[in-house]
Amino acid sequence: MPTKATPPAREPAREIARRAPVSIKAPTAIVSTSPLVAGSVLSIASLTLDDVSAILALASKLEKEDPLKRADRLAKRRIALLFYEASTRTRTSFELAAKGLGADTTLVSSLSSSIEKGETLKDTGLTLRALGAEAIILRHPSSGSASLLERETGLPVLNAGDGMHEHPSQALLDLRTILAHLRSSAQTVAADTLAGVTVTIVGDILHSRVARSNMLLLPRLGAKVILCGPPALLPELAITAGPGISIERDFAKALAQSTVVMMLRIQAERLAGLQLDLEEYKANYQLTETLLAKHAPEALVMHPGPIVRGLELTGEVADGPKSLILEQVHHGVAIRMALVLRALTGGRP
Ligand code: CP
């Protein structure tokens, strides 16, 4: 049997790891989060509140639009989905969104492409461009990979999750979900839109690109963000990620202040070297019906998925009346239609 000298999917990770340190802080000095190409979304931080408002409004417009008319918008335009990590929600919703606008899509995944043979992210991106891709939607295990791909290809890139860095479309769909419940008619956002709202993010903050993108977005709209978890998954340094963020390690105290509780999965795939006693974790941080009823009976429960029933939350909470988990998934399609249309129209749909 021939042996592989280098696991190919790790090659771009090494390439970027030289420049991107593991840190709870956004690696802004190392990896550019400002798009070079109009329509790219690499980071939630580079979207202004006007951009966010425009995306929310466009999502609602496209969602209501006649499907035949909608399918004319990007008829026969070519979009590549480049996925180096597993995904159900993000991949499917981006694909449905692009197809709903009439675009042709192709999926390239690390397990069934020449990435397995050692092709780099740069060469895969250039190959997709030569095949006619006009935009690339990228999920990759390395922080900064979306920025690198954009720079090397010159194509608009939508970051569908890059390592421990960001997941901007998730933050946008989370915002749409929150607004649908707390400010039902809001299509525009401003610095006070979420004034008085407290969002508690619980669990594996250190490894969570979803937490980072939400931490960078929600306080800009006036929300208070509380981070809750054990030191191994939530270093004190996390509060320096931005303004409006605090840490409360006592789950009951955090719940008592919460308008929204955002539970996170323990990311087993990113825990190498960390000692974490899962039974102790569950005892301190698992969201149960009893805890919810006692400390936050009115709180909305969110989770980006995939959920692990019986670990970060119980099945009863996931299926319970306060759970918005499937609504989040639903909002993903409209938000991603807006992002895809924006990407293929130079940011001005
Ligand atoms: N929330 C999220 O990114 O889910 P997937 O990994 O299934 O895409």
Residues whose N, C-alpha, C, O or C-beta is under 5 A from the ligand:
A	BS01	CP	A86 S87 T88 R89 T90 R91 P304 G305 P306
